[in-house]
């Protein structure tokens, strides 16, 4: 490294390596002035505030219209959310009341109102809702920029054909991201952001090396500084020396070559050396994600998270809108299976009409529990799913089952949906497969009450691990305790595969473990034969399976079930992966 070189550590939200020059995004400071406005100027100050709000509204609406057709669906949804925040009377009306009562400037009134709102967000235990406070700040910043005569935008990077540009920001709003997408940066890094923040979601959807939660990057990095972004390790190297730069350029080149090589495996079936066939499916949030899944060689959709159709909007999707989304995904998969999970709302995902703030949202009214309290809304989705099944190979997946009664009630509602379609003469697949998600330890330990009622099972390891270990993996203070290799987790997974196998019920795994190549062989040895993951991970997992010998792996995986020492578990996992 050079004398001026230094590193910054954050949270890597998308892997890979990017090398380029920094392009800093300016942002409005929330340290605003406070001054008294003469009584005769109060109406004029209120009008100035209204004009700034209207200006931001028009800017956001224009950006919404300019979202590229190829952009991930989250982009438009995020801008809609910011429009909703801006149009809420708490931000668009209340500051006017403060201006009139306190005879203060518009900037100060807006800041006071924002602080009051943020204080409410700080009391929320739901991590997703807590992170939405960042959206309030971003909206306020845009209004402040207009009030100060500096409309908010991501300025285009200087034209420099020889060097890629890396965007450095304190935070990125959804509106910023649309313009960021148009300018084709090689990477972005931000001071703020968490695993469930909009910034992280966008990074994964763009599939470019990105790091969040760097805290002081925007302050420490200067315009045009040479940066190395290691998204896999969550490290930023500023002004690297020649030797370090050459090393990372080689790594980047090797990474790109490997990416190209993996593309050749697109049409290769995932089969182990000794002939064990494995199904590799993709997780998606919208029908638009199907193309990427097919490009990466997915042989099916293992998890279509239908709740994303319900989020960040003023009204809930009706039956026809849902039907069109499900039908499009099924048709675009050309007869390959498409497993659609009924809406998993509650906890960290709230639709406008279902927002319920509770002390423990992850343990509250969510997923199938919520669906069963809203039978009419649930029936609408079930009818849409059944109608779409006439156009492709659709399976229905019920989330977060904990007892047999939930399964019985869900199947009864499905029967009602079928009868209503029969009466209307609407065609559907009468043999549609219905499965359940195993995300709760109780379900994993009493699997028999599901295997005799359902056609297939899907293990959601993200929640299963959290619930088993009592760890909120979005909480930085305990995230290090989130351990997929904990003996209890391995025992539960092995038990699920064994019991379901004896019952002849297929099992898939759709949590983050499925896309982690360090876990691929272990899961294979424990009995997993269907993986479902983010599309970008499919080629790596397929390559790992193609190089695996099940007869060698199985004894080592079974041995791990008898070990409790974490160091020995890691060493044995290393043997499995060599």
N, C-alpha and C positions, 0 to 999 in steps of 0.2 A: 504494500500500500504506500501511497505518497504521504508526505508529512501532513497534508490537509485531509486525508481520507478518514472516513469514519463510517460506522454502521448503525442502522436503526432497526429495531425489532418490533414486529407487529403480528397481526393475525393473517396468515395467508388464506385467502378465500378462493383462489383459483391458481393451480400449479403451473409450472413452466418458468422459463427465463426470458426476460426482456432486457435489452440494453439500448439506451438512448439518452437524449438530453432532456432535462427537466423543463416543463412548461407549467408555470405557476398560475393558478386560477385565483383571482382576487375575490374577496368576500367582504360583505359589509360587516363592520364591527357593531356589536350590540351595546357598546359603550356610548350612548347617545347623550347629547346635551339636554339640559333642563332649563327652560326659561319661561318667564311669565309673559303672556300675550295680553295686550290692552283689551278691555271689553269690546271696543268697537271692531277689533280685528278677529275676534273669536269666530264669527260666521265664516270669515275668509279662511281661517285655519282649518275649520271643519271641512270646508269645500276642498282645500288642498289635500286633506287626508282622503276624502272620497275620490278625488281624481287619481291619486296614487293607487288606491285599491282597484279602480276601474282599469288603470293602465296595466297592472299586473294580471288582472282577469283576462284582458284582451291578449296579453302576451302568452299566457298559458293556453288559451283557446287556440291561438295561432300555432303554437308548438304542437298541440294535440293533433291539429289538422295536418301538420308536416311530418308526423311520425312515419318513417319509411315502412312500406309494406313488408319488408324483410325483417323488420325489427321484432324482437321478442314481444309477446303480448303484454308483458309486465310494464313496458314503457308507457303505453297509453293509460293503463290502470293507475300507475303512479301519478301521472299528471292529473287524472280525474280526482284522485285523493287530495292533491294540493288545491284543486279548484273547490272541492267540498270544504276544506279547512278555511280557505279564503272567504267563501260565501257564508260561512257560519257567522251568526250575529255576534258571537263572542269576540271575533276579530274585526268584522266589517262594520259593526254598529257601536259596540261598547266603548271603543276608544273615542268616538265622537262625544259620548256622554262625559268621559273624563276631561276632554278638552273644554267642554262648556262649564263643568263644575269647578275644575281647578284652574281654568284660564291658562292652560299650559300649551306648549308646542305639540304638534301632531306626533313627532318622533317619540317624545317622552310618554305621551298617552298610550301609544302602541306598545312601547317597552313595558310600561306598568301592567297593561292588560296581559301581555305575553307572560310576564313573571307569575301572574296569578294563575294562568292556565298551566304553566309548567309545574307549579307547586302541586296541582292536582295530579299530574302525571307521575310525579315522584312518589306519591302514596300508593301507586298501583303495583301489585306484586306480579302481575302478568308480564313476562319479559317482552312479548311482542308489543303490547300496548305501551310499555315504558319506552321502547325504542321509537314509538310514533311521536314522542315529544320532539325528536329531531326534525320531523316533518313540519311541526308548528314553527320551529326556529327558522327553517329554510323558507317558509312562506313569509314570515315576518321580515327576514333579511331582504327578500325581493321587494317588499313594500318600502323598506328603509332606503334601499338603493334608489328607488324612484323618487322618494322624498328628497334625497340628497342630490338628485340630478344625474345618477349613474345607474341606468337600467341594468338589471342583472342578466348576464349571459356568460357562456364559456367562449372566450375569444379564440379565434382560429390560431393554430400554431404557426410560427414563421415557416415559410417555404424553405425546406432543407432536404433535398432529395437523397443526400448521403446518410442522413441520420434519422432514426425513428424518434418520435417524441413521446415522452412519458408525462402524463398529466398529474400534477401534484396539487391537492386541494385540502382545505380544512375539512370539508364535507362536500358531497355532491347531492344536489336535489334531482328529482326525476326530470324536471325540465332541463337542467344542465346536461343530464345524461343523453337526452335526445340529440342535442347538438354535439356532444362528445362522440356519439355513435357516427354522426355525419362526418366528423373530422378524422376518423380512423387513427386514434392514438394506439401505440403498441401496448400500453399498460396504463393503469392508474393506481395511485396510492392516496390514502386519506388519513387525516388525524383521527377522525371519528369513525364509528361503524362497529357493528358486532356481527355475530354469526347469522342473525335474523334480520339485519338491517337491509334497507333497499339497496345500498351500495353493494353488499355481498351478493344479493340476489341477481343484480345486474351483471356483476363480475362473472358469475357462473353462467349466466345466459349468453354472455359474449364469448366465454371460454378463452379469456386472455389472462396472463399473469397479473394478479392484483393482490394488494395488501391493504388492510384497514387497521384501525386502532393503533396508529403509529405515534399519536399524541402530539409530537412536536416537529413532524416532518415539514409542514408548511412554513414553519418559522426557521428551521435550520438549513433548508435547501434553497439555493439561489437559482434564478432563471439561467438556463443553459448548463447547469451542472451536469456532468456525465454521471448517469445512474445505472446500477445493475439491480434489477428486480428479480429476486428468487422467490416466486410465489409459493413454491413447495415448502421452503423453510421459513417463510415469513420474514425475510431479511432484505433490507435495502442497503446497498453499498454506494456511498457517495464519493465521487472523485477517486475511483480505484487506480492503483498503480498499473504499470504495463503488464506485469506478470499475472496479477489477479484478473485484469481485463482479458488477457489472452486465454486464461484458464476458463473463464465463463463463456467466452466466445466459442471455445471448443465444445463446452457442455451444451450451449445453445444449438450449435451445429449438429451435434450428435442427437439431441432431443428432436430436432426437425427431421433428421434422417429416419429416426425410429418411428416418428409419426407417419412418414410416407410409407415405410415398410409395412406398418400395421394396417394401412389402408388396403393392402393387397389381400388381407385376410377376410375382407368383407363377405365374400361368398363361401368361405371355408366353414364347415360345420365344426362346432366346438366339441371335440372328442379327445379323450385322453389317449396316451400312447397305447394303453392296453384295451382300448375300445369302448370305454364308458362314455355314453352320449350325454351332453349337458345342454340345457336350454338357456340361452342368454336373451333376456328381455330388457326393455327400457322403461324408465319412469318418466312420465310426462305430466305437464300442467294444462296443456291445451292441444287441440288438433294440429296447430301449426308446428308442434314439436315432432310430429310423426316423421317428417322428411329427414330431420337430423338423425332420428333413431334408425331409419332405414339405411342412411348413408354410413352409419357406423356398424351395420351388420346385425341389427336386432332382428330376432326371429319372432317377435311378438311384443306387445305392450303389457308389461307385468303390473303396472300401476298407473292408471290415469286418475290424477287427483282432481276429482270433479269439483271440489269446493272452491277451486280457483275461479270457476265461472261465477261464483257468488260474491267474491271479494271486491272491495274498492269501487262500489257503484251505488247509485241512489235507489235503484229498485232491483228486486231479485229476478233472475232469469225465469221466464215462463216455460211451459212444457215444450213449445215449438222451438224456442231458442236452444234449450238443452238437447232436444232431439237432433237438431241440425249439427250441433257440436259432436255428439256421440256418433251420429251417422257418418260424418266426414272422417273421423278418426278410423272407424271400422272400414270404410271403403278405401281409404288411402293405404291401409295395411294389407290390402289385396288378399283377404281371406286368412291372414295370420291372426292369432288370438289377440284380443284387446280386452284386458281386464280393467273395468271401470269401478273405482271405489265410490260408494255412495257418500254424500258430502260429509266430510270430517270437520265440521265447524265446532266452535268452542275452543277453550284453552288458548293457543296462540293464534288462532284464526277466527276472526269474528266477522259475520255479515252484519250489516247495519241494524237489521231488525232482531238480531239474536244476541246483541251485546249484553252480557251479564257479568258484572265485576264481582268476583268472589275471592275469598281468602286463598283458596287453592284451586285455581281454574283447571289445572291438569287433572285434578281428581273430581271435578264437578260435572256439570251437565254438558256433555260434549259427545261428538261422534254419534253412534247408534242410540245412545241415551237421549240425545237431543232429537234425533229423528223420530223416536217413538213417542215423544211428547208433542210432536207436530205431524200427526199422521197425514193430514191433507197435503202439506208441503212434500212430505216423503213420498206420498202416492204420485204426485206430479212427476217427481224424478224417476220413480219406478216405471211409470207409463212411458216416459221419454226413452228410458233404457230399453224397454221391451220393444217399442216401435223401431228403434235403431237396430235392434238385433236381427231384423228382417234383411238388413243390408250388409251384414258382415258377421264375423265370429266374435261376438261380444259375450263376456262373462261379467257377472255382478259380484262385487266384493263388499262385505259388510265390515266396517271398522270397529275396533275396540270392543269386541265381545267379551263378556265376563261370566255370563251364566246361560243356561239352556233356555230360559224363558225369553231372553232377548232374541235368540235365534228363532224360536217359535213365533214370536210376534212379528218379526221381520218377514218371515216366510208367509205368514197369514196376510200381511199387507201386500206382498208380492202376488199372492193368489187373488186378492181383491182387484189389483191392477190388471191382472190377466183377464178376469171376468168382465171388467169394464171395457177392455179392448175387444173381447169376444162379442159383447153386446153391440159394439159399434162396427163390427166387421173389419177391424184393423188387424193386418197380419203381423205376426211376430214369431220368433223362434220358441216353440213350445218346450223344447228341451234345453233351454238356456241354463248354463251352469252357474251355481251360486256358491260362493266361498266366504270364509270369514278370516279376519285378521287376528293373529295371536300377538297381542301387544302387552297383555297384563299377565303377571306371574300366575294368577289364579287360573287363567285359561290354559296356560302351558302345563300346569300341574294336573288339570282335570280335562285333558284333551278329549277323552271319550265322549263327553257330552256334545262335542261338535262333530266328531268324525262320523257319527251315525245319522247326522242330519244334513251335512253339507257335502258338496262335491269336491271341494279343494280347500286348502288353507294357505295363508300367506303370512310369514313372520315379519313383523315390523320391529326390527331390533333397536331402532332409535328409542322408542318408548319402552320396549321391554327391558332394556338396560337401565333406563332412567328409573322406572318403577321398581325394578328388582334391587337396585343399589341405593335408592332414595337420593339420586343425584340429578340436579338440574344442570344439564350440560351447557345451557346458555348463561349460567352464572359463573363468571370468571373465578370467583373465590373457591369454587368446588369442582370446576370443570376437569381438573387434573385427576379427579377420582373416578371419572367416567371411564370404565375399563371393560372392553369387550372380551378380554381374556380372564376376567374374574372366574374362578372355578364354578360359582353359582350360574353364571351365564352359559358357560360351556356345557354344564350338566343339563340345564333347561333345553338348550338347542338340541343336544344329542337325544334327549328324551322325546322332544317333539318329532324329530325325524324318525325315530324308532317306532313310536306308537302309531303315527300316521302311516308309516310303511306297512306295519302289520295289518292296519285296517284297509289298506289299498287306496288311501286318499293322498293325492299328489300334494306336495308342499313346495312353496316358493319362498324366497327370502328377498324382501324389497327395501331393507334398511341400508344405512351407509356401509355396513360390513360387506354387503354384496359387491360394492364397487371398490373395495380395498384389496389390492392384489396381495397384500401381506396375509390376508385372511382367506383367499380363494382356495388354496389347497387344504387348509384346515377344515373349512366348511365341507369341501368335497369328501374328505376323509371321515367326517362325522355323518355323512349321508345325504347332503344337499345335492339336488340334481337340477334345480331351476333357480337362476339368479336374476334379479331385476334391479337396475341401477340407472344413474344418469347416463345418457347416451355417450358422453365423452369418455367414460371409463370402459365401455364395451370392448374396444380393441385390445387394451392391456390385459383385461381379465381373460379374453379368449386366448391370447398368446400364452398366458400362464397355464391354462387348461391343456392346450395342445402339447405343452412340454411336461405335463404331469403323468405320473404312473400311479394309478389308484392302489395297486397292490403294495406299493412301497409306502404310500402316504397313510393308508388306513390304520396300520398298527401303531404308527407314531401318534396319529390323532387320538386313538383310543387310549394310548398311554397318558396323553395330556389330561384326560378325564380323571386320572388317579393322582394327579399332582396338585398341590395347593400352594407351593412356594412360587411367588411371582417371577423370580429370577430363573428358576428351572423351567417355568412355562415359556419364558422368552427364548431360552436357549433351545428348547425342543421345537418351538415354532421356527427358529432359524434353521434347524436341521430339516424340517419339512420343506422349507423354501429354498434349499440348496440343491 
